Amino acid sequence: RNLRLVAMDLVIGRRVSVYWESEDDWFEGLIVGRAPAPADEAPAGTMGWEVRYDDGDDGWIPTVDGNDHVKMLDDFEATGDAEEDEEDEDEDKEYEDEAQVEDDGEEEGEEEEK
């Protein structure tokens, strides 16, 4: 298999965080494929990567290697959404614990009635 195709397979489908100077902020998204550069970003024929951002926007980055404006994210790397998910899981656990205490109390009451 062509080494270039293998490299593409390793990048496509990966999550990235991209720094936008105009917004002075980082935005996360998914690399969805190779794409030619938009006319206003690079010379005609320049290939790069198409990014589908979490907010629904599509964008283009020239490279992922050696680009200070692009961070490859690991699947397990915490993001704002991951932190929210952890908070939701904690709340669910607290609710389950409270429900278990209530259930235990009802069972004890039922046994005393017998």
N, C-alpha and C positions, 0 to 999 in steps of 0.2 A: 504494500500500500504506500502511496505517495506520502512522504513526510509532511508536506504542506497540508494535505487533507487531514492527517492525524492531528496536527496543530490546530486546525480549524475546529475539529471535533472537540478538542479540549477547551476551546474558548466559547463556542456557541452553547448557549444554555447556562452559562455562568452568570452569577449576580455580580454587579459592579456598583461602585459609588463614584460618581463623576462630579468634579468641582466645576461649577459654572462661575466664571469671573464676574459676569454681568449681574449675577444674583448674590455673589459672595457667599455661596452655600453649596453643600454637597447634596446630590440627588441620587437615589438608588434606582436600579433598573436591571433588566435582563438583556444580555447580548443575544439577539435573535438571528444574526447572520452577517455575512459579508455584504458590503454595499459600496457603490461608488460615492465619492464625496459630493456633497451639495456644491453647486457652482460658486457660492459665496464663501466656501470654507477651504478649498484646496484646488490646485490645477486639475483640469479635466483628465479623467483616466485614473486619478488617485483612488485607491481602494482603502477602505477602512471597515469599521464595524457599526452595524445598526443596533441602537439601544432602544428598548421599549421601557420607558420609565414608569415607576409605580403610580405616578399621578396621571398616566395615560398619554403623556407626550412621547413622541418618537424623536430620536436624535442620532447623531453620527459622531464617532470618535475615530481619529486616524490610526491609533495603535493602543495596545494595552501594555506593551512592554516599554519600560523606561519612560512612562508618561506620568509626571507628577500630579496630573489632574485626574488620574484614574486609579482606583484601588479595587483589586479583585477581592470579593468577599467570600469567605468560607461559608459553607452551608450552616455551620453551627455558630457563626459570628453573631453576636447580639446586635440587633438594630432596635430602633424605637418600637417597631411592631412586636419584636420578640419580647421586649420588656413589658409591653402591654399584655401579651399572652401570658407571661409569668404572673402578672398581677391577677389576671382573670383566673388562672389555675389556683392561686392562693385563696382567692375569694370562694371558689368552688369548694376547695378543701375545707375552709372554715364552715361553709354552709353544710357540707356533708357531716362534719364533726358535730355541729349543733343538732342536726337531724338525728344522728345516732344517739346522742344524749337524750333527746326527747323520746325516741323509740325505746331506749333502755328503761326510762322512767315509766312509760306506759306498761311495759312488760312486767316490771316489779309490782305495779299497782294491780295488774290483772292477777298475779300470783297471790297477792294478799287477799283479794276478794274470794278466792277459792276456798 
